[in-house]
Amino acid sequence: MTLPRIGLYSISVRGLNVPDMLDWAASHDIPFVHLRGGPRGVDLASQSPATVWRWRKAAARTVPITGVTADVDLADLLTGDASARRRAAYDLEELAEAATILNARWVRLPARTPLTVDQLARGEKLRALADSVIPLLIEPHHPGWVFPATLRSLVDLVNACPRMGLLADTAQLAAALPKRDRFPAWLAPVLDHTQVLHLSDPGTGLDAPGHAVIAALAAHRVHAGQNLEVALEWTGADRGPDECLARYHATVTWWERLTSALEPR
């Protein structure tokens, strides 16, 4: 099976507006882009419909925007007072609607705060999660998610919402790997439900312990038929186009070397 090509998360490059970034990506044979869509990014939900349609047309002639990342956190939807929860649900729904206009295939929902079993159980009945107009991918963004009860409840939430999955970030997952166990029991269910993998380079490269373990296990799943989209998330100090492109090519080489070692001889 042909392994997926590497795309690019838009936070990896600075100084370009959306149409220019898409032109730049196409000119360098980057096959797709993930767009940071919340207020910390392009604030997609606040753009006029005309602007979003213009971006969609730009993507149609260059490279697709396959996914959009939200700033609304899973905890915002399930904790705090009712007014704050309603506001978070409204913000997520607005972003999801704009993402569909953009022709994206999913919206990423960060999970920076581990939640309790009871809190996660509420999500199964939350319309913003259970009935989203676009698939939602939760990104576990804290080592505390890997505790058995917490992880099991997160997986139960994903299973209860047919259009929900996970986005895995190699840096986040690598930080949770125990030093003496390269393949902890929690890693398999996370990757089994992962639809998007971010090869996350914070400026130190992908040779830090854990990145290759996670990427290799993900590649094994692709070989077995799991549909997985892979993109670089470069968050080093220099995110100008030239440095970003250099990091992108280095990541492509790293991924190809890693995955070629897994192919049957």
Disulfide bonds with the S-S distance in Angstrom:
none
